[in-house]
Amino acid sequence: MEKKYKILIVDDDAATRSLYSDVFRAEGFKVIEAEDGLDGINKAIANIPDVIFSGIIMPKMDGFGMKEALSKNVATSNIPVVMSSHIGREEDRKKADEAGVKEFFVAGMITPKEVVARVVGLFSRVRYKLKLNIKGGDISKLTNDLGLKEDFSCTNCGEDLVLNMEMTNVERREFTGKIICLRCDSSQA
Ligand SMILES: [Zn+2]
């Protein structure tokens, strides 16, 4: 990673905090720790981390209470929150979805290294540029549907268009794609 991201790790279990602190630091993150939801809110406001990794069940305030409070505060409302559950109840996953939690992990189902990869994936969306050279019967339909020329050249400058693919979820191999002209840098579809 080019930029050093700041992560706030919120968990009442010191061993869990220390485990994730180590793996995130190894990936180049700057790590801040908090012991429960209330401590998490205070440290989020004081440090404005790039992402928050939180447990669910904690004394004083749980992960959902913290997420709700952070969402209501203008300073912290845009910080992505990912949650880790020890028991993986389906209702927690649903609650996390509804609360706008970016990723929901079940401890034991995913290794700490995979957790880090998913969190990194939130920031470093990988981009690929593929030159278009599609042959086959659906070309006319495709170019027609997208308003492109059949030889995939830019309607503006004639340069070959490329397919710009951006990975949005590494684990599920999901991409968003856009056909662009590198010279005009204008979106053609
Ligand atoms: Zn062009």
Boltz pocket constraint, residues with backbone or C-beta under 6 A from the ligand:
constraints:
  - pocket:
      binder: B
      contacts: [[A, 154], [A, 155], [A, 156], [A, 157], [A, 158], [A, 159], [A, 181], [A, 182], [A, 183], [A, 184], [A, 185]]
      max_distance: 6.0
